[in-house]
Amino acid sequence: MSNLTDLTIAAALSGLEKGEFTARELTQAYVTEVEKGRALNAYTTETPEKALEMADAADAARRAGTAGPLSGIPLAIKDLFCTKDVLTTASSHILDGFKPPYESSVTANLWRDGAVMLGKVSLDEFAMGSSNETSFYGPVENPWRTTDGKSRVPGGSSGGSAAAVAAHLAAAATGTDTGGSIRQPASFCGLAGIKPTYGRCSRWGIIAFASSLDQAGPIARTVEDAAIMLRSMAGYDPKDSTSIDTPVPDYARALTGDIRGLRIGIPREYRMDGTPPEILDLWDRGIQWMKDAGAQIVDISLPHTKYALATYYIVAPAEASSNLARYDGVRYGLREQGGSLNQMYENTRGAGFGHEVQRRILIGTYVLSAGYYDAYYLKAQKVRTLIAQDFEQAFGKVDAILTPTAPCSAFSPGEKSADPISMYLNDVFTVPASLAGIPGMSVPAGVCGQGLPLGLQILGRPFEEETVLKVGHVIEQAAAFAGRPTAWWKEAA
């Protein structure tokens, strides 16, 4: 039954429906793979007993004819989603021992539809990072290695999610994307990952990083699997004031393979100086695939792109400094004693937060402080509006936009850790869509000279995830990406 973990979600659902195997057998196969894959450090908490219990419930529902759209599918959950009575850490020391008495809306939707939780997977601490090296529980390793066997990071912040899916330690995983944290790790690990429109998935019960940017989405092995999973994750939630009350389509139905007549925009500002030739070559190949499929290529301009990264690294830390003020050692998690209440706060926050989180809290507090609010935060919000208007005008001419996902393939552990600016530049192609709140998806489209995956990004109009998925599906078919990492981690098990 070990080959059960090779099935896509679509194939596994078909096999379950035909009675070729049970949800318990499928889940047990994944539980075994999770045990063999501990060298990757993808999981922070494994929940095998709960997984088998949920699988038995899925089998019972299928026998009763009440199975949901994801009934019996084993998933990994990013440890930023609160899961009732299951340890939830955000990969931070400051949340030691925190077991929420409630369930996030997105995971509740998944359990409603019959999905199975294998456990919680790692992330950059509080989702702040692009390499999954800032977790208190240690770095996650990318299942992919270079052709000469060297290690690589899985990307971030959803690096644990991407590593688990790429190594077949889960059928798919939840992620969150604030500035590219679904799309960039999907690109680094050869997977499909979509950040839907802001407001499409509820943020209730997701530990907040930057509230006006955070958005949940799936990371999966195929575009079809991402479409199936997104349908269950999405939906209006009255508990989230930014949730949008609009119908959720059957996204998988959009994957017709027919994009004839669609207008695909190519933004000239994304051809940046210093971008490696292999990234630009892949982009050109993607453009040709669009032409071959009958789409019309349209040159467009997004003139404020050059300000996006600076704008993001003002807005996001500002919101983070506010959101993370709640972690003080009083209510839950870590508490470091002190001689006074203020001393206890200082000791707890000093010991509980890692260096990258402390850096962003300091930046955010600075840009929100008296005398600097107008100069930095208010100005950044005005530029954010201009960036959103760029996309609005572009989507008057085109139906979707095609760009590279990241300016490089997966890099070495420690390569960018000492230089935050170099690390932040990884988000240069993904941040603009996050600031505008539009949907974006990364699809594996090729490999670099070192044998590592590379992704292409598709952007769409607000709430037109169907178009994004449809175009992504065509790229997936044209690229015929069939690569899979060598399972070196099993030798270490």
C-alpha positions as MATLAB code, in Angstrom:
seq = 'MSNLTDLTIAAALSGLEKGEFTARELTQAYVTEVEKGRALNAYTTETPEKALEMADAADAARRAGTAGPLSGIPLAIKDLFCTKDVLTTASSHILDGFKPPYESSVTANLWRDGAVMLGKVSLDEFAMGSSNETSFYGPVENPWRTTDGKSRVPGGSSGGSAAAVAAHLAAAATGTDTGGSIRQPASFCGLAGIKPTYGRCSRWGIIAFASSLDQAGPIARTVEDAAIMLRSMAGYDPKDSTSIDTPVPDYARALTGDIRGLRIGIPREYRMDGTPPEILDLWDRGIQWMKDAGAQIVDISLPHTKYALATYYIVAPAEASSNLARYDGVRYGLREQGGSLNQMYENTRGAGFGHEVQRRILIGTYVLSAGYYDAYYLKAQKVRTLIAQDFEQAFGKVDAILTPTAPCSAFSPGEKSADPISMYLNDVFTVPASLAGIPGMSVPAGVCGQGLPLGLQILGRPFEEETVLKVGHVIEQAAAFAGRPTAWWKEAA';
ca = [
       0.000    0.000    0.000;
       3.041    2.318    0.052;
       2.179    3.602   -3.408;
      -1.023    5.110   -1.983;
       1.015    8.193   -1.080;
       1.812    8.708   -4.762;
      -1.849    9.373   -5.574;
      -3.065   12.883   -6.204;
      -6.107   14.047   -4.244;
      -8.263   13.530   -7.341;
      -6.969    9.964   -7.812;
      -7.288    9.156   -4.096;
     -10.906   10.370   -4.024;
     -11.636    8.188   -7.057;
     -10.009    5.152   -5.397;
     -11.928    5.721   -2.165;
     -15.187    6.069   -4.060;
     -14.580    2.807   -5.937;
     -13.662    0.990   -2.722;
     -10.130    0.155   -3.919;
      -8.806    1.102   -0.462;
     -10.126    2.695    2.693;
      -9.389    6.067    4.246;
      -7.712    4.225    7.139;
      -5.360    2.417    4.721;
      -4.581    5.671    2.929;
      -3.984    7.504    6.199;
      -1.835    4.714    7.641;
       0.366    4.884    4.524;
       0.926    8.604    5.130;
       1.514    8.112    8.870;
       4.301    5.682    7.973;
       5.817    8.150    5.501;
       5.699   10.946    8.095;
       7.735    8.758   10.470;
      10.289    8.050    7.728;
      10.494   11.733    6.815;
      11.493   13.217   10.174;
      14.936   14.159    8.820;
      13.183   16.929    6.860;
      11.887   18.491   10.117;
       8.663   19.425    8.297;
       6.254   18.497   11.110;
       6.226   20.305   14.452;
       3.442   18.085   15.832;
       2.357   14.671   14.517;
      -1.191   13.514   15.280;
      -1.345    9.890   14.040;
      -4.028    8.739   16.517;
      -6.273   11.657   15.618;
      -5.617   11.061   11.909;
      -6.702    7.413   12.096;
      -9.755    8.372   14.130;
     -10.738   10.943   11.491;
     -10.046    8.369    8.745;
     -12.399    5.884   10.423;
     -15.075    8.581   10.557;
     -14.511    9.249    6.840;
     -14.894    5.545    6.057;
     -18.103    5.424    8.078;
     -19.447    8.489    6.266;
     -18.664    6.936    2.895;
     -20.479    3.731    3.859;
     -23.454    5.839    4.984;
     -23.467    7.825    1.739;
     -22.669   11.104    3.498;
     -19.021   11.536    2.442;
     -17.834   15.090    1.882;
     -15.761   16.434   -1.047;
     -12.473   15.689    0.779;
     -13.573   12.676    2.761;
     -10.562   10.579    3.815;
      -7.840   12.842    2.324;
      -4.843   13.217    4.706;
      -3.574   16.801    4.964;
      -0.806   18.684    6.760;
      -1.823   21.904    8.521;
       0.504   24.906    8.744;
       1.121   25.568   12.428;
      -0.351   29.051   12.075;
      -3.922   27.659   12.008;
      -5.462   27.167   15.444;
      -6.619   23.571   15.858;
      -8.794   22.682   18.825;
      -6.890   20.910   21.619;
      -3.857   20.396   19.344;
      -0.593   22.240   20.009;
      -0.410   25.448   17.952;
       2.928   27.287   18.036;
       3.404   29.559   14.985;
       6.913   28.018   15.274;
       7.604   30.433   18.133;
       8.962   29.815   21.627;
       6.504   32.363   23.011;
       3.527   30.068   22.317;
       4.988   27.112   24.224;
       2.261   24.697   25.258;
      -0.613   26.624   23.636;
      -3.555   24.335   22.778;
      -6.442   26.460   21.463;
      -9.935   25.644   22.783;
     -11.308   26.510   19.326;
     -10.826   25.621   15.637;
      -9.896   28.062   12.855;
     -12.648   28.549   10.291;
     -10.544   27.221    7.397;
      -9.601   23.966    9.151;
     -13.197   23.611   10.396;
     -14.294   23.797    6.736;
     -11.800   21.069    5.826;
     -12.958   18.758    8.632;
     -16.607   19.463    7.657;
     -15.760   18.121    4.194;
     -14.142   14.978    5.619;
     -10.402   15.759    5.420;
      -7.961   14.087    7.818;
      -5.273   15.917    9.838;
      -1.848   14.239    9.880;
      -0.323   16.968   12.034;
       0.982   20.530   12.131;
       3.848   21.635    9.905;
       6.599   24.162   10.483;
       6.933   27.720    9.229;
       9.185   30.715    9.669;
       8.398   32.088   13.141;
       5.050   33.917   12.941;
       5.301   33.521    9.129;
       8.164   36.022    8.959;
      10.696   34.714    6.478;
      11.388   33.339    3.020;
      13.443   30.244    3.854;
      11.869   28.460    6.862;
      15.076   28.984    8.835;
      13.622   31.161   11.622;
      11.441   28.505   13.289;
      12.189   27.991   16.991;
      12.010   24.264   16.260;
      14.814   24.345   13.713;
      15.010   24.775    9.943;
      13.055   22.650    7.497;
      14.997   21.055    4.670;
      13.828   21.048    1.063;
      13.304   17.462   -0.185;
      14.950   18.599   -3.428;
      18.731   18.718   -3.529;
      21.054   19.918   -6.255;
      22.391   17.440   -8.762;
      25.622   17.262   -6.712;
      23.664   16.510   -3.517;
      23.724   19.875   -1.717;
      20.913   20.916    0.659;
      18.480   23.697   -0.116;
      15.847   25.648    1.852;
      12.168   24.923    1.070;
      11.206   28.612    0.952;
       8.979   30.388    3.405;
       7.042   30.940    5.313;
       5.001   27.846    4.353;
       8.189   25.799    3.975;
       7.001   22.960    6.187;
       3.805   22.685    4.142;
       5.700   22.595    0.846;
       8.349   20.138    2.082;
       5.677   17.767    3.438;
       3.744   17.738    0.164;
       6.842   17.444   -2.071;
       8.158   14.507    0.005;
       4.711   12.829   -0.082;
       4.320   13.176    3.693;
       0.838   14.625    3.026;
      -1.548   14.663    0.070;
      -1.654   18.479    0.298;
      -1.278   21.179    2.944;
      -2.707   24.475    4.061;
      -0.533   27.561    3.744;
      -0.830   31.267    4.357;
       0.493   33.973    2.070;
       1.310   37.478    3.323;
       3.917   38.509    0.745;
       4.417   35.284   -1.206;
       4.537   32.636    1.514;
       2.500   30.100   -0.483;
       3.784   30.878   -3.978;
       7.544   31.060   -3.285;
       7.825   27.733   -1.353;
       5.576   26.092   -3.967;
       8.051   27.273   -6.615;
      11.088   26.074   -4.617;
       9.562   22.603   -4.064;
       7.977   21.968   -7.494;
       4.334   22.316   -6.398;
       1.143   24.222   -7.218;
       0.192   26.850   -4.646;
      -2.512   29.494   -4.832;
      -3.113   32.619   -2.758;
      -6.769   33.474   -3.353;
      -8.249   36.958   -3.284;
      -8.035   38.688    0.103;
     -11.347   37.898    1.805;
     -11.979   34.623   -0.048;
     -10.826   32.444    2.894;
     -11.599   33.365    6.477;
      -8.694   34.569    8.637;
     -10.566   33.717   11.852;
      -8.414   31.414   13.973;
      -5.254   32.012   11.931;
      -2.513   33.572   14.079;
      -2.126   37.064   12.635;
       1.063   38.422   11.098;
      -0.121   41.382    8.955;
      -3.907   41.484    9.018;
      -4.478   43.439    5.789;
      -2.277   41.010    3.828;
      -2.639   37.508    5.371;
      -4.614   35.048    3.277;
      -4.976   31.251    3.474;
      -4.613   28.926    0.499;
      -3.620   25.377   -0.497;
      -0.278   23.883   -1.545;
      -0.735   20.723   -3.620;
       1.033   18.543   -6.155;
      -1.235   19.508   -9.064;
      -3.399   22.434  -10.101;
      -6.470   20.177   -9.951;
      -5.693   19.212   -6.349;
      -5.256   22.882   -5.423;
      -8.642   23.629   -7.012;
     -10.348   20.805   -5.094;
      -8.845   21.884   -1.777;
      -9.494   25.613   -2.249;
     -13.192   24.932   -2.734;
     -13.363   23.453    0.756;
     -11.167   26.115    2.382;
     -13.049   29.112    0.926;
     -16.340   30.632    2.003;
     -17.978   33.497    3.819;
     -17.424   33.662    7.570;
     -19.353   36.178    9.697;
     -16.631   35.855   12.364;
     -14.151   37.593   10.001;
     -15.157   41.183    9.162;
     -12.976   41.079    6.004;
     -14.579   37.870    4.707;
     -16.514   38.439    1.471;
     -20.008   37.002    1.063;
     -19.842   35.682   -2.500;
     -20.518   32.180   -3.848;
     -17.623   29.710   -4.011;
     -17.405   28.092   -7.469;
     -16.463   24.498   -8.210;
     -12.925   25.487   -9.199;
     -12.015   22.095  -10.698;
     -14.697   22.605  -13.362;
     -12.716   25.587  -14.677;
      -9.819   23.350  -15.733;
     -10.999   22.914  -19.323;
      -7.610   23.341  -20.973;
      -9.150   25.946  -23.277;
      -7.702   29.454  -22.952;
      -8.239   30.465  -26.579;
      -8.893   34.178  -26.797;
      -7.755   34.960  -23.264;
      -5.527   38.028  -23.067;
      -2.359   37.397  -21.031;
      -0.479   40.457  -19.789;
       3.333   40.549  -19.624;
       4.470   43.384  -17.320;
       7.674   45.004  -18.563;
       8.688   46.096  -15.041;
       9.183   42.444  -13.982;
      12.216   42.150  -16.315;
      14.512   43.405  -13.584;
      18.249   43.940  -13.791;
      20.159   41.048  -12.301;
      17.457   38.419  -12.841;
      19.211   35.148  -13.811;
      18.902   34.261  -17.528;
      17.334   30.869  -16.692;
      14.437   32.654  -14.913;
      13.878   34.927  -17.927;
      14.185   31.970  -20.328;
      11.504   30.091  -18.370;
       9.243   33.146  -18.507;
       9.729   33.335  -22.303;
       8.840   29.643  -22.557;
       5.663   30.322  -20.590;
       4.750   33.130  -22.966;
       5.218   30.784  -25.930;
       3.021   28.138  -24.230;
       0.297   30.766  -23.900;
       0.578   31.651  -27.590;
       0.518   27.970  -28.583;
      -2.674   27.507  -26.547;
      -4.405   30.306  -28.449;
      -4.071   33.129  -25.914;
      -3.256   36.678  -26.917;
      -0.090   38.170  -25.423;
      -0.361   41.822  -24.389;
       2.535   43.974  -23.160;
       1.460   45.909  -20.073;
       2.972   48.288  -17.573;
       2.736   48.196  -13.762;
       4.715   51.406  -13.143;
       4.726   51.369   -9.353;
       6.193   47.844   -9.095;
       9.592   49.231   -8.079;
       8.067   50.628   -4.873;
       6.250   47.415   -3.875;
       8.966   45.770   -1.803;
       9.711   48.916    0.218;
       5.995   49.492    0.736;
       5.464   45.922    1.914;
       8.324   46.121    4.411;
       6.707   49.160    6.004;
       3.084   47.974    6.058;
       3.703   44.373    7.141;
       6.031   45.090   10.094;
       3.731   47.902   11.252;
       0.783   45.510   11.444;
       2.980   42.790   12.960;
       4.165   45.096   15.752;
       0.527   45.736   16.647;
      -0.625   42.100   16.334;
       2.251   40.666   18.347;
       1.716   43.069   21.248;
      -0.751   40.506   22.666;
       2.063   38.054   23.523;
       3.094   39.232   26.955;
       3.280   36.106   29.146;
       0.051   36.935   30.989;
      -2.649   34.932   29.247;
      -0.973   31.903   27.605;
       2.290   30.499   26.342;
       5.740   31.287   27.691;
       6.216   33.338   30.878;
       9.617   34.481   32.121;
       9.411   35.864   35.653;
      10.723   39.325   36.615;
      10.879   41.647   39.608;
       7.950   43.729   38.291;
       5.170   43.413   35.740;
       7.174   45.405   33.198;
      10.228   43.252   33.853;
       8.130   40.114   33.294;
       6.901   41.540   29.953;
      10.458   42.352   28.884;
      11.863   38.995   29.936;
       9.039   37.044   28.280;
       9.174   38.905   24.959;
      12.967   38.963   24.933;
      13.184   35.197   25.429;
      10.068   34.281   23.439;
      10.655   36.051   20.120;
      13.447   35.167   17.693;
      15.743   37.747   16.091;
      13.766   38.166   12.833;
      10.502   38.732   14.716;
      12.209   41.223   17.025;
      13.642   43.035   13.983;
      10.206   43.398   12.384;
       8.553   44.494   15.644;
      11.206   47.213   15.994;
      10.768   48.353   12.369;
       6.987   48.360   12.739;
       7.026   50.235   16.027;
       9.375   52.815   14.523;
       7.227   53.526   11.428;
       4.102   53.844   13.601;
       5.729   56.121   16.173;
       4.840   59.790   16.629;
       6.614   61.934   14.072;
       7.226   59.071   11.630;
       3.690   57.758   11.025;
       2.971   60.245    8.209;
       6.448   59.962    6.714;
       6.452   56.166    6.498;
       3.221   54.299    7.244;
       0.751   56.785    5.743;
       2.920   57.306    2.661;
       3.277   53.524    2.232;
      -0.499   53.139    2.291;
      -0.821   55.769   -0.440;
       1.742   53.950   -2.598;
      -0.133   50.699   -1.922;
      -3.222   52.303   -3.436;
      -1.230   53.273   -6.545;
       0.032   49.683   -6.896;
      -3.544   48.388   -6.676;
      -4.620   50.946   -9.295;
      -1.851   49.699  -11.614;
      -3.399   46.216  -11.520;
      -6.920   47.594  -11.913;
      -5.915   49.444  -15.065;
      -4.003   46.434  -16.412;
      -6.996   44.164  -15.917;
      -8.968   46.543  -18.132;
      -6.798   45.235  -20.979;
      -5.996   41.643  -19.985;
      -7.618   38.621  -18.308;
      -4.526   37.366  -16.452;
      -0.868   38.269  -15.958;
       2.118   35.921  -16.326;
       5.409   36.464  -14.439;
       8.161   34.406  -12.801;
       7.328   33.388   -9.208;
      10.746   34.034   -7.660;
      14.013   35.569   -8.883;
      15.951   32.355   -8.191;
      15.670   28.657   -7.425;
      15.944   27.356   -3.844;
      19.104   28.677   -2.205;
      21.468   27.142    0.343;
      20.709   27.141    4.092;
      22.385   30.169    5.677;
      23.133   31.788    2.314;
      20.923   34.832    2.941;
      20.398   34.683    6.718;
      23.007   37.342    7.505;
      21.627   39.785    4.942;
      17.915   40.591    5.530;
      17.676   42.753    2.392;
      18.899   39.873    0.232;
      16.302   37.617    1.895;
      13.510   40.169    1.410;
      14.333   40.439   -2.329;
      13.027   36.888   -2.751;
       9.534   38.345   -2.528;
      10.043   40.882   -5.313;
       7.648   39.179   -7.801;
       5.009   38.091   -5.263;
       4.615   41.139   -3.008;
       2.777   43.423   -5.503;
      -0.187   41.032   -5.770;
      -0.341   40.755   -1.979;
      -0.509   44.530   -1.587;
      -3.294   44.661   -4.202;
      -5.198   41.737   -2.634;
      -5.565   39.885   -5.953;
      -5.252   36.098   -6.498;
      -1.903   34.627   -7.524;
      -0.679   31.124   -8.200;
       2.667   29.421   -8.741;
       2.885   26.416  -11.033;
       6.015   24.268  -11.556;
       7.280   24.926  -15.069;
      10.872   23.724  -15.296;
      14.184   23.115  -13.547;
      17.338   25.208  -13.230;
      20.849   24.127  -14.179;
      21.302   22.619  -10.709;
      18.223   20.413  -11.128;
      15.926   22.420   -8.821;
      12.291   23.357   -9.612;
      11.293   26.759  -10.992;
       7.778   28.208  -11.008;
       5.723   30.612  -13.086;
       3.197   32.931  -11.454;
      -0.296   33.703  -12.765;
      -2.176   36.724  -11.388;
      -5.884   37.420  -11.847;
      -8.673   39.879  -11.147;
     -10.223   39.836   -7.654;
     -12.366   36.707   -7.148;
     -11.418   35.294  -10.554;
      -9.494   32.343   -9.140;
     -11.123   30.207  -11.838;
      -9.217   32.079  -14.562;
      -5.962   31.816  -12.595;
      -6.439   28.069  -12.136;
      -7.444   27.583  -15.777;
      -4.280   29.315  -17.034;
      -2.174   27.488  -14.440;
      -3.587   24.172  -15.624;
      -2.572   24.946  -19.221;
       0.975   25.800  -18.095;
       1.087   22.595  -16.058;
       0.062   20.554  -19.118;
       2.544   22.323  -21.410;
       5.461   22.092  -18.970;
       4.744   18.402  -18.213;
       6.740   18.799  -15.010;
       7.157   15.262  -13.660;
      10.179   15.743  -11.428;
      10.316   14.288   -7.957;
      13.065   14.539   -5.345;
      15.138   11.477   -4.518;
      13.958   10.161   -1.129;
      17.334   10.664    0.639;
      15.534   11.290    3.955;
      14.444    7.632    4.147;
      18.086    6.587    4.398;
      18.403    8.847    7.442;
      15.247    7.408    9.064;
];
